[in-house]
Amino acid sequence: MDVIFLSNHPLESTVVDAATGSVMYTINTPFTFGGRTTSVRNAHGKHIAELNLRSFGHDRVQLYGETMDVSEWLPRDGIFTSSRRLLAPNGRSYVWKKHMRKSHFSLLDCQTNQVVVETHGAHHGIFSSNSRKMGLHVSPEVTPIMDAIVLSFIYCEKKSRDMDKAASAASA
């Protein structure tokens, strides 16, 4: 299954099924002082998840009514890595790995070491007609945990962009 983010902003987008164009999720992050709260709603408008990105303190996540620190739900996979480990609602562990020099991630099943999700960044096709939106290619075996996949991806993508922005600012 392929899903597409209609906006290149992971915290402010509509996510659709690429095959049908059906809305799957609406992601909204209104501006507030002292932190930002991202709300994720499913196709029926039901609030399913929330990310509380704090200016100070630990980021928090709420999924299916359970709230915890992101560091518990999606901990780093090691001290010197940007990889994040996801303990999914299906009881399995997965790891988001960012590809160096590429703007995409892979989600690996820790038990089988198989890639179950591949992401791709937006490509604007400035010198060609091959433009595309940011999206995910999701293996059928993990579609039942799509809520957790989308929520964890938007968090990883946001943090990756924050790190890239900080690195650009430091080198300027």
Residue pairs with C-beta under 8 A, 6 or more apart in sequence:
1 17
1 18
1 19
1 137
1 138
1 140
1 143
2 17
2 18
2 19
2 135
2 136
2 137
2 138
3 15
3 16
3 17
3 18
3 24
3 135
3 136
3 138
3 146
3 150
4 15
4 16
4 18
4 133
4 134
4 135
5 13
5 14
5 15
5 122
5 133
5 134
5 135
6 13
6 14
6 15
6 16
6 133
7 13
7 14
8 122
8 133
8 134
10 27
10 134
10 153
10 154
10 157
10 158
10 161
11 27
11 29
11 36
11 38
11 51
11 154
11 158
12 27
12 28
12 29
13 27
14 23
14 25
14 26
14 27
15 23
15 24
15 25
15 26
15 27
15 150
16 22
16 23
16 24
17 24
18 135
22 43
23 43
24 42
24 43
24 146
24 150
25 40
25 41
25 42
25 43
25 150
26 40
26 41
26 45
27 38
27 39
27 40
27 154
28 38
28 39
28 41
29 36
29 37
29 38
29 39
30 36
30 37
34 54
34 55
34 56
35 52
35 53
35 54
35 55
35 56
36 52
36 53
37 50
37 51
37 52
37 53
38 50
38 51
38 52
38 53
38 154
39 47
39 49
39 50
40 47
40 48
40 49
40 50
40 51
40 147
40 150
40 151
40 154
41 47
41 48
42 48
42 147
48 63
48 64
48 147
49 61
49 62
49 63
49 64
49 147
49 151
50 61
50 62
51 59
51 60
51 61
51 70
51 151
51 154
51 155
52 59
52 60
52 61
52 62
53 59
53 158
54 60
58 69
58 70
58 71
59 69
59 70
59 71
59 155
60 67
60 68
60 69
60 70
61 67
61 68
61 69
61 70
61 73
61 74
61 151
61 155
63 73
63 89
63 147
63 148
63 151
64 89
64 147
70 155
73 86
73 87
74 84
74 85
74 86
74 96
74 152
74 155
74 156
75 84
75 85
76 82
76 83
76 84
76 85
77 83
77 84
77 85
77 95
82 98
82 159
82 160
82 163
83 95
83 96
83 97
83 98
84 95
84 96
84 152
84 155
84 156
85 93
85 94
85 95
85 96
85 110
86 93
86 94
86 95
86 96
86 107
86 148
86 152
87 93
88 94
88 142
88 145
88 148
88 149
89 145
89 147
89 148
90 142
90 144
90 145
92 109
92 110
92 111
93 109
93 110
93 111
94 107
94 108
94 109
94 110
94 116
94 142
95 107
95 108
95 110
96 105
96 106
96 107
96 152
96 153
96 156
97 105
97 106
97 107
97 108
98 104
98 105
98 156
98 160
99 105
99 106
102 121
103 120
103 121
103 160
104 118
104 119
104 120
104 121
105 117
105 118
105 119
105 153
105 156
105 157
105 160
106 115
106 117
106 118
106 119
107 115
107 116
107 117
107 118
107 142
107 149
107 153
108 114
108 115
108 116
109 116
109 142
114 139
115 139
116 138
116 139
116 141
116 142
117 136
117 137
117 138
117 139
117 142
117 149
117 153
118 136
118 137
119 134
119 135
119 136
119 137
119 153
119 157
120 132
120 134
120 135
120 136
120 137
121 134
122 132
122 133
122 134
123 130
123 131
123 132
124 131
125 131
125 132
134 157
136 149
136 150
136 153
138 146
138 149
142 149
